[in-house]
Amino acid sequence: MSKTVSLLLIAFAGVSALLVAGAASARRSHTAKKPKPVVISTRKVPKLGTVLVDGKGRTLYMFVPDKHRRVTCKGTCAVVWPPAELPPGAKIVTKGKAKASLTGSDRNPAGGRVVTYDHWPLYTYIADRKPGQAKGQALNLNGGLWYVLAPSGKVIRTKLRTTATAVAALTAKTGSAKGAFRGTLHGSGTGSGTLSWTLTYARLSSAVTSVQLRKGGKLVVRLSGSDRSGAHRTKSLRGAAFKAVAASKTTVSVATKRHPQGELTGALEVASPPAGPILVKVTPAAVARGKMVARTYSCTGCHTVDGTASTGPTWKGLAGSTVRLIGGGTTKATDSYLVDVITDPGRLRVAGFDPGVMQEAVPAGEVSNTDARALVAYIKSLG
Ligand code: HEC
């Protein structure tokens, strides 16, 4: 249920003709001849049980779009979720409860190979800073969902209620600079809260003269410059509500002495924490407000409230019903489901209707959470 918002992150840094990925692989090819074995082990992580970890104890994840087959996370995604690389000639060694028979490897589109487990390519998450953390669990980031794996190969889909993280990889269009932007959103699951963040960068071609974070055109934070590598932290970015960040582009820029204009770009994705179940109370005030909101957004132009057919499913009897989905599955129209699809119709997959129709009329983020709850109260009142 986490929401992903893509933002643009631009950082200014020094030049040279290499891509970050290129620089990284060039470094790798100069490493010693006898590569160390790659260790796949296990570790108990609170609320998730025993999960796969790498040789340093860092949690390993599978990526749903890999479809149990191949590495599809590359570019910016691979900087946020570094794949468990298998250097040429290196062996995979299993420890703990990990099973050697389930290990394998797959070609990395960026070059080299990636360790797989039960055919799932494995990745770490840059926001996990120490063993035992699994901040990437059930996040919808960089194009899909990420889950930890049990030693049996089973995908563990348990959602953790944690603070959300915002992570961006800075990749250089031209330039040997390397950086990352990490933020943590402290707040509710409704997509608002305070963002605190860290920007790290290294190997810039000249000293940094300024670091700024902008929200839309507005300068939010200006930090003093430092050397060619650095880290900047805000304790908390008060007032930079998540919604505001999502609505207008957030830009982090690092200007250097030599290059007042930048070459580093990256996508910043902010995931809101997985929300707990939502329960909407049906009060006369909420229903009245819902009715009004439905008029404001012309919802009732596509949905009837009396059971008759229209462009979209009727709202009568919808709340609590079993919704048939495209592809044959079903889902229960819980309050959480209703709030979710109203605030992000891109996830709608109701059998017999055209996906994308509602999304075009009411794009994700158009209806506020408060309004969505009022609408759900109204829908529930229809029985
Ligand atoms: C342009 C037509 C249109 C408008 C306007 C529209 N919807 Fe929809 N809505 C649809 C369609 C079509 C579907 C089913 C789409 C799908 O599954 O992909 C849908 C699905 C839904 C569902 C899920 C129904 C189910 O059976 O699971 C809810 C809830 C919903 N809309 C609420 C709203 C609300 C609230 C508004 C106003 C803020 C709204 N819709 C505006 C067309 C529309």
Boltz pocket constraint, residues with backbone or C-beta under 6 A from the ligand:
constraints:
  - pocket:
      binder: B
      contacts: [[A, 293], [A, 294], [A, 297], [A, 298], [A, 299], [A, 300], [A, 301], [A, 302], [A, 303], [A, 311], [A, 312], [A, 313], [A, 314], [A, 318], [A, 323], [A, 333], [A, 338], [A, 341], [A, 342], [A, 345], [A, 348], [A, 349], [A, 350], [A, 351], [A, 353], [A, 354], [A, 355], [A, 356], [A, 357], [A, 358], [A, 361], [A, 362], [A, 367], [A, 375]]
      max_distance: 6.0
